[in-house]
């Protein structure tokens, strides 16, 4: 049977929908990024999906970008890939039968995300744990664990039913006084636009620091198991945006400063932090 151009376009778009589905890994990472970017652009132009599904699709785009970079891609090539996807979406009519077919497949593929309360988003060696469940007490909504010396440190997004989401670092100190200040140190994307992939911070001239805006006693549910007390250092919303701009293969550091002028450092992996934030934006369950 001969297949016409319209049918071939339909098949290609349906393939795009299937590639966009979470959990399918048959396609190359850059292909998954292209197809998810196409669906996302078409949704932005045509309003194909409800906000919750749109947020799930955004998380999937960030996941695909991270996978493509970890597979050896680079920012410039992926920017060109996303541009091609947007151009393809701009040339596709919103009322086309092909796009309706694709949007239905995507809606079906991502419907399960609305029922997920927890997901793990990868870093190089350490993952981010995301939790959309609604809790009365403050809890970790997105978190990665690390240490400074023998002291456990957790970093990420804290929230609760009666508490807005906030970026925070929680530390339980062992064997020394409490710090007088805490800051996040990371690559300054405005000064150094290219990723720094050495698993350490770039030179001082290419860094920026974001200082904690306040500190309070940490709720018991935020502590590492076995710890009886800890400090919760709260950061401004700009911290989340700054970390999201980093390459998923980069690291950033939380520095704790002490009265005697000394400091302690705890290193975290950027990983799919941005995808985790998009997952949280689907709302609490």
Number of C-alpha atoms within 10 A of each C-alpha: 3 5 7 8 9 11 12 11 13 18 15 14 22 21 14 22 25 20 24 30 21 18 9 10 11 9 12 13 21 22 17 27 26 25 24 30 28 27 28 25 20 25 19 14 15 16 13 20 18 10 13 18 20 22 23 22 28 23 26 26 25 23 26 26 29 26 21 20 18 17 12 9 15 15 15 9 12 17 12 12 19 20 16 15 21 21 14 14 22 15 9 15 14 17 9 10 12 19 24 17 15 21 20 14 20 25 18 13 17 19 15 12 18 16 10 13 17 16 17 15 22 21 21 15 8 15 20 23 19 24 21 22 16 17 16 10 14 20 23 25 26 26 24 22 20 17 16 18 13 10 16 20 25 22 22 23 25 22 21 19 14 11 13 10 19 19 23 26 27 26 26 21 19 12 8 8 9 16 17 13 17 25 22 22 23 25 29 21 16 10 11 13 13 15 18 19 13 10 14 14 18 20 9 11 10 16 17 17 16 16 18 19 13 13 17 11 11 19 16 16 11 22 22 18 9 7 14 11 16 21 21 24 22 21 23 15 11 11 20 18 12 16 24 19 16 24 24 26 19 23 25 21 19 23 20 19 17 16 11 8 7 9 14 15 17 20 20 24 25 24 28 27 32 24 28 27 22 21 29 24 17 20 15 15 13
